[in-house]
Amino acid sequence: MGSRPPDDRFLQLRKEFQSDPKSVQQRSAEELTTFLLPDIEEAQARLKRRTTAREAFAGRRPIPPPDPALSRFWDPARGLLRPRSIQQVQQLIDFARNRGSKVRVLGSQHSVEHGILGRSSLDFDLLLDGELRKIERLDSRTADGFELVRVGAGCFLGPNPSDPSQRAEDTLTHWLEARGLAVPLLGGITHQTIAGFIQTGSDGGSLTHSFSDAVEELELVDGTGEVRTFRRGTDEFAAAGVSMGLFGVLTRVTLKVGTSYFVEGEEGHQELTGSLLAPGTRGDALIAALQKQEYLRLNWYPQRHVQRVTQWTGRQVARNPNAREPYKAQLRDDFTNVMAALVLSIVNGILVQDPNSDLNQRFIGALMKPFLPLGAPQRFHDAWHLTLPMDNPVRTDDILKVLFTELWFPLDKTDEVLGILRGVLEDQRAAGNLAVELYAGKPSPFWLSPAHEGGSLRVDPYRWAHDAGRPEDHFEHYWRGLLDVEGVRFHWGKYLPELDRKYGQTLFNLDYLRSVYPRMDDWLALRQKLDPQGLFLNEYWEKLFLSAPVPRRQIPVPTSKGRKLLGHWARAVSQTCLTLLDKLYGVAVRE
Ligand SMILES: Cc1cc2nc3c(=O)[nH]c(=O)nc-3n(C[C@H](O)[C@H](O)[C@H](O)COP(=O)(O)OP(=O)(O)OC[C@H]3O[C@@H](n4cnc5c(N)ncnc54)[C@H](O)[C@@H]3O)c2cc1C
């Protein structure tokens, strides 16, 4: 194999792999790494210089598939596979089973990244398109008079600023509104796909309404390639609804939808002392408000010299297009977004330097308070899809990208939770430079929904994605304080506590999940039945849900030593690929 210039090595190896995969696979890791060494060293040096491991993972692009049967699905711009029909999903699953690849589906990628994609460049990352984004009106109604619509699982809930490949009018909310229809609830943004939203148990803030109320039927292709349809009321439906892509590729969702409505409400900033969260106020006041208001969200800014709360409340009213009063988000234009980002960055810098200096804290107060002016609340009265997702105008995909961990508590723990939270937020590093969101979750039929079998108080600390340090270290303040509260569960799309770590008296692991999700074992058993090969289990979920990992059965190297060697090889190729893509197209590694 001699001394070719470094860039040729990977291309040569790929060519060889294309014509005779075995000849490459049979080579030892030593042979391969020695051959690729110049490229690997260069790649490693560049990675070290330019990115953290986390960033490298976020910017990684899989190797284009060597097989012509796969390459017709390949989207070179996104570096993933793009099936357009159920049959194409089946073909890909079949192919993955034979090849020993994992299959992961991504929606809009708003969840924690490790929970979405495969980890190795051999794995298949799918983005649903074509038929799998279409919406059809069905010719039948439910017994309680709702219309039924069938939605491709890859359909966006609303326009997705990071992916303009679906026209606004074809997205779920716009499509429904144009036909005088609506769903009962949406989250704070609508950039997500319907599958991504449902699969993580996402929902808006309400004890009265839930997005899951609208879900009637789920269709998926399981790990054996079989198409399955699960109807509301069955165990399979309850298990598959919230399953993080681990039961199969969700292809279509049937929704029951009601008549379009307006939401009328108010949003205003208050001093903490005059709010539902005022020191000394018992949790009952918050519970009563959550029960009384159809929609309620509180954003608590706990910085020592800020201490303000933004309260957003709303209720459904009849549609009246002649009396629209649009909701005006505080951060609705680019200028305000950039200003906010600037403040976040300054405050983060101050907190890193000395969070406890009173001078620093007063400075933080002076910087942040102008964004939270007191005074009469703004009133709004507009269509459901323009009011419920109140954060849509905010640049949450880039300059104001936010990371979260979200803890869901049984409602009767509200008083205890507020007491602990007040203590946690005394520490100004925990208070950070943003807010803690408090809202509610209506009981859900899905076994792994954090609101399964009971209304919840949701506590959602925000962290600006561009803050210095590890998000986990920031969220740890909350996990340490709150994991001992009985019955606490987590939003699956947001940061989870670190596996096998103790927070307070509580060890976070599968046994812990079993203790808070009564149907955990049934869920695991059904998962295993639908995905016997562990096709959908990426490393993140495998570690969490399985004590004994599922072997990759189809890989032609059955021993653990063989798997290790193959792992070395895959990593070497993947790293070299990163370098080459970066060199050729400047796409592989983000600065
Ligand atoms: C700014 C912002 C605001 C948010 N607001 C809220 C909120 O108000 N309420 C709330 O509850 N959450 C909220 N979230 C969380 C968000 O709703 C979840 O992370 C949701 O899962 C994102 O959907 P997605 O389309 O981006 O899916 P992704 O993040 O891409 O995927 C989520 C999971 O679904 C799986 N998946 C996706 N498509 C399929 C498919 N077709 N078949 C099988 N599995 C699939 C993925 O593999 C992954 O496990 C917010 C997140 C952000 C960034």
Ligand as a Chemical Component Dictionary entry (heavy atoms), coordinates in Angstrom:
data_LIG
# 
_chem_comp.id                   LIG 
_chem_comp.type                 NON-POLYMER 
_chem_comp.pdbx_formal_charge   0 
_chem_comp.three_letter_code    LIG 
# 
loop_
_chem_comp_atom.comp_id 
_chem_comp_atom.atom_id 
_chem_comp_atom.alt_atom_id 
_chem_comp_atom.type_symbol 
_chem_comp_atom.charge 
_chem_comp_atom.model_Cartn_x 
_chem_comp_atom.model_Cartn_y 
_chem_comp_atom.model_Cartn_z 
_chem_comp_atom.pdbx_ordinal 
LIG C1  C1  C 0 -36.611 25.842 21.108 1  
LIG C2  C2  C 0 -37.275 24.580 21.569 2  
LIG C3  C3  C 0 -38.543 24.643 22.128 3  
LIG C4  C4  C 0 -39.161 23.483 22.576 4  
LIG N1  N1  N 0 -40.412 23.571 23.144 5  
LIG C5  C5  C 0 -40.981 22.474 23.659 6  
LIG C6  C6  C 0 -42.255 22.544 24.306 7  
LIG O1  O1  O 0 -42.884 23.596 24.372 8  
LIG N2  N2  N 0 -42.754 21.408 24.837 9  
LIG C7  C7  C 0 -42.090 20.239 24.776 10 
LIG O2  O2  O 0 -42.583 19.239 25.314 11 
LIG N3  N3  N 0 -40.902 20.130 24.158 12 
LIG C8  C8  C 0 -40.349 21.216 23.596 13 
LIG N4  N4  N 0 -39.136 21.109 22.957 14 
LIG C9  C9  C 0 -38.552 19.774 22.754 15 
LIG C10 C10 C 0 -38.951 19.233 21.371 16 
LIG O3  O3  O 0 -40.349 19.257 21.221 17 
LIG C11 C11 C 0 -38.470 17.782 21.274 18 
LIG O4  O4  O 0 -37.076 17.755 21.360 19 
LIG C12 C12 C 0 -38.953 17.089 19.982 20 
LIG O5  O5  O 0 -38.624 15.749 20.066 21 
LIG C13 C13 C 0 -38.305 17.681 18.758 22 
LIG O6  O6  O 0 -38.885 17.163 17.593 23 
LIG P1  P1  P 0 -38.001 16.961 16.297 24 
LIG O7  O7  O 0 -38.893 16.877 15.113 25 
LIG O8  O8  O 0 -36.943 17.971 16.285 26 
LIG O9  O9  O 0 -37.419 15.515 16.564 27 
LIG P2  P2  P 0 -35.907 15.058 16.771 28 
LIG O10 O10 O 0 -35.342 15.837 17.872 29 
LIG O11 O11 O 0 -35.194 15.081 15.475 30 
LIG O12 O12 O 0 -36.138 13.553 17.220 31 
LIG C14 C14 C 0 -36.685 13.259 18.480 32 
LIG C15 C15 C 0 -36.809 11.732 18.642 33 
LIG O13 O13 O 0 -37.832 11.240 17.794 34 
LIG C16 C16 C 0 -37.296 10.216 16.959 35 
LIG N5  N5  N 0 -37.962 10.310 15.663 36 
LIG C17 C17 C 0 -38.074 11.379 14.858 37 
LIG N6  N6  N 0 -38.789 11.045 13.769 38 
LIG C18 C18 C 0 -39.134 9.741  13.896 39 
LIG C19 C19 C 0 -39.877 8.816  13.105 40 
LIG N7  N7  N 0 -40.441 9.165  11.946 41 
LIG N8  N8  N 0 -40.015 7.560  13.553 42 
LIG C20 C20 C 0 -39.458 7.175  14.722 43 
LIG N9  N9  N 0 -38.762 8.015  15.514 44 
LIG C21 C21 C 0 -38.601 9.272  15.096 45 
LIG C22 C22 C 0 -35.814 10.516 16.859 46 
LIG O14 O14 O 0 -35.087 9.390  16.497 47 
LIG C23 C23 C 0 -35.532 10.980 18.264 48 
LIG O15 O15 O 0 -35.395 9.901  19.139 49 
LIG C24 C24 C 0 -38.501 22.241 22.468 50 
LIG C25 C25 C 0 -37.223 22.176 21.896 51 
LIG C26 C26 C 0 -36.619 23.330 21.436 52 
LIG C27 C27 C 0 -35.246 23.249 20.838 53 
# 
loop_
_chem_comp_bond.comp_id 
_chem_comp_bond.atom_id_1 
_chem_comp_bond.atom_id_2 
_chem_comp_bond.value_order 
_chem_comp_bond.pdbx_ordinal 
LIG C1  C2  SING 1  
LIG C2  C3  SING 2  
LIG C2  C26 DOUB 3  
LIG C3  C4  DOUB 4  
LIG C4  N1  SING 5  
LIG C4  C24 SING 6  
LIG N1  C5  DOUB 7  
LIG C5  C6  SING 8  
LIG C5  C8  SING 9  
LIG C6  O1  DOUB 10 
LIG C6  N2  SING 11 
LIG N2  C7  SING 12 
LIG C7  O2  DOUB 13 
LIG C7  N3  SING 14 
LIG N3  C8  DOUB 15 
LIG C8  N4  SING 16 
LIG N4  C9  SING 17 
LIG N4  C24 SING 18 
LIG C9  C10 SING 19 
LIG C10 O3  SING 20 
LIG C10 C11 SING 21 
LIG C11 O4  SING 22 
LIG C11 C12 SING 23 
LIG C12 O5  SING 24 
LIG C12 C13 SING 25 
LIG C13 O6  SING 26 
LIG O6  P1  SING 27 
LIG P1  O7  DOUB 28 
LIG P1  O8  SING 29 
LIG P1  O9  SING 30 
LIG O9  P2  SING 31 
LIG P2  O10 DOUB 32 
LIG P2  O11 SING 33 
LIG P2  O12 SING 34 
LIG O12 C14 SING 35 
LIG C14 C15 SING 36 
LIG C15 O13 SING 37 
LIG C15 C23 SING 38 
LIG O13 C16 SING 39 
LIG C16 N5  SING 40 
LIG C16 C22 SING 41 
LIG N5  C17 SING 42 
LIG N5  C21 SING 43 
LIG C17 N6  DOUB 44 
LIG N6  C18 SING 45 
LIG C18 C19 SING 46 
LIG C18 C21 DOUB 47 
LIG C19 N7  SING 48 
LIG C19 N8  DOUB 49 
LIG N8  C20 SING 50 
LIG C20 N9  DOUB 51 
LIG N9  C21 SING 52 
LIG C22 O14 SING 53 
LIG C22 C23 SING 54 
LIG C23 O15 SING 55 
LIG C24 C25 DOUB 56 
LIG C25 C26 SING 57 
LIG C26 C27 SING 58 
# 
